[in-house]
Amino acid sequence: MEAGRVIPVMHDVSSAQRLVDAARTVYALGFRVFVATRVYGAAAQNGVPEAMRLALRMGRSFVVLPELRDAVELFAPETVLIVSRDYGEPVALDGLRGLAKGRTMIVVGGGEPGVSKGDAAAGKPVYFEGVSARMSPVAELALALYALRGLGEEASEAGDPEGSGDAPASDA
């Protein structure tokens, strides 16, 4: 399978530290691209530049888009999994891999109370079986990405000699 098969997204984030921590988590797990949507406040002013600096230092990509629907349109995933304690159906971590068909976008809400009902409708809402309360957005992202790790043979710290293949889809 091609690299870039899993596209991590943090949606609706205002905390600079949360955005940077999420970027560190995504890149530490070997994923080459991280997308942030509906970024505002301190996250937009301080978090975006810091996350971009981190991505450039690590040879990774960081994409900021206005809305979740823009990310879905530009990356054109076959599957969109929305991590939502309020709207998601319980799924075992092992079962998350089975839901990921083709190019998969995994979305976590960047703030409290998480992803809205309208945003959850952009994909298949899921949550982790056995978790009794909402976890922090970075913890949700880490669990989901760990479960999906290796699914698209993501590049490791050694690099990706063939190119990452995780640029947004184009009309060309």
C-alpha positions in Angstrom: 0.0 0.0 0.0 1.2 3.5 -0.7 2.6 5.8 2.0 0.3 8.5 3.1 -2.7 6.2 3.4 -3.6 7.5 6.8 -4.2 11.3 7.1 -4.4 12.5 10.8 -6.5 15.6 11.3 -7.1 17.8 14.4 -10.3 19.8 13.9 -11.5 23.0 15.8 -8.5 23.8 17.9 -7.6 26.9 19.8 -4.8 25.7 22.1 -1.3 26.3 20.8 0.2 23.7 23.1 -2.4 21.1 22.1 -1.7 21.6 18.4 2.1 21.3 18.8 1.7 18.2 21.0 -0.5 16.7 18.4 2.0 17.4 15.7 4.8 15.9 17.8 2.7 12.8 18.3 1.8 12.4 14.6 5.4 12.7 13.5 6.8 10.6 16.3 4.5 7.7 15.2 6.0 8.0 11.7 3.3 9.7 9.9 4.5 12.2 7.3 1.5 14.6 7.1 -0.6 16.3 9.7 -3.7 18.4 8.9 -5.3 21.0 11.2 -8.7 22.5 10.4 -10.6 25.4 11.9 -7.6 26.7 13.8 -8.2 29.9 15.8 -6.9 32.0 18.7 -3.6 31.1 20.3 -3.4 27.9 18.1 -3.5 30.1 15.0 -1.1 32.7 16.3 1.5 30.6 18.0 0.7 26.9 17.4 0.7 27.0 13.6 4.2 28.6 13.3 5.6 26.2 15.9 4.0 23.1 14.3 5.3 24.3 10.9 8.8 24.7 12.3 8.6 21.2 13.8 7.4 19.7 10.5 10.2 21.4 8.5 12.9 20.2 11.0 11.6 16.7 10.7 11.1 16.7 6.9 7.3 16.3 7.3 4.3 18.2 6.1 1.8 20.4 8.0 -1.3 21.6 6.3 -3.8 24.1 7.7 -7.3 24.4 6.2 -10.3 26.5 7.1 -12.8 23.6 7.6 -13.0 19.9 7.9 -14.9 19.7 4.6 -12.0 21.3 2.8 -9.6 18.6 4.1 -12.1 15.9 2.9 -12.4 17.5 -0.5 -8.7 18.1 -1.1 -7.3 14.8 0.3 -10.2 12.8 -1.1 -10.1 9.9 1.4 -12.1 6.8 0.9 -12.8 6.5 4.6 -13.3 9.3 7.2 -13.2 8.1 10.8 -14.3 10.8 13.3 -13.2 10.1 16.9 -16.2 11.3 19.0 -17.2 10.1 22.5 -20.6 11.7 22.2 -21.6 10.4 18.7 -19.3 7.5 18.0 -20.0 3.8 18.2 -17.7 1.8 20.5 -14.9 0.1 18.5 -12.0 -2.0 19.8 -8.6 -0.7 18.9 -8.0 -3.8 16.8 -11.3 -3.1 15.1 -10.3 0.4 14.0 -8.0 -1.1 11.4 -10.9 -3.0 9.9 -12.9 0.2 9.4 -10.0 1.9 7.5 -10.7 1.2 3.8 -8.3 2.7 1.3 -7.0 6.2 2.0 -8.3 7.0 5.5 -8.6 10.3 7.3 -8.7 10.1 11.1 -10.2 13.2 12.8 -10.1 14.2 16.4 -11.7 17.3 17.9 -9.2 19.8 19.2 -11.2 21.2 22.1 -14.0 20.6 24.5 -16.5 19.2 24.1 -15.0 17.6 21.0 -16.4 17.2 17.5 -19.8 18.7 16.9 -22.8 16.7 15.7 -22.6 18.4 12.3 -18.8 17.7 12.0 -19.3 14.1 13.1 -21.6 13.7 10.1 -18.6 14.2 7.8 -17.6 10.6 8.4 -18.1 7.5 10.5 -18.1 8.5 14.2 -16.2 6.0 16.5 -14.9 5.9 20.0 -12.6 3.5 21.8 -14.3 0.5 23.5 -13.6 0.4 27.2 -12.9 4.1 27.7 -15.4 5.5 30.3 -14.9 9.2 29.6 -13.5 11.5 26.9 -9.8 11.5 26.8 -7.7 14.5 25.8 -7.5 15.1 22.1 -3.8 14.3 21.9 -4.4 11.0 23.7 -7.3 10.2 21.3 -5.1 10.9 18.3 -2.2 8.9 19.7 -4.4 5.8 20.4 -6.1 6.0 17.0 -2.8 6.5 15.1 -1.1 3.7 17.0 -3.9 1.4 16.1 -3.6 2.4 12.4 0.2 2.6 12.4 1.8 0.6 9.6 -1.5 0.4 7.8 -0.2 2.4 4.9 3.4 1.5 5.5 4.1 5.0 6.8 7.6 6.3 6.5 9.8 5.8 9.6 12.6 8.0 11.0 14.8 6.5 8.3 12.8 8.4 5.7 10.8 7.5 2.6 13.1 7.1 -0.4 10.2 6.7 -2.8 8.5 10.0 -1.8 5.6 10.3 0.6 2.7 10.4 -1.7 0.6 12.3 0.8 0.1 15.5 -1.1 -3.5 16.6 -1.5 -5.4 15.1 -4.5 -5.5 17.5 -7.5 -7.8 17.9 -10.4 -4.9 17.6 -12.9 
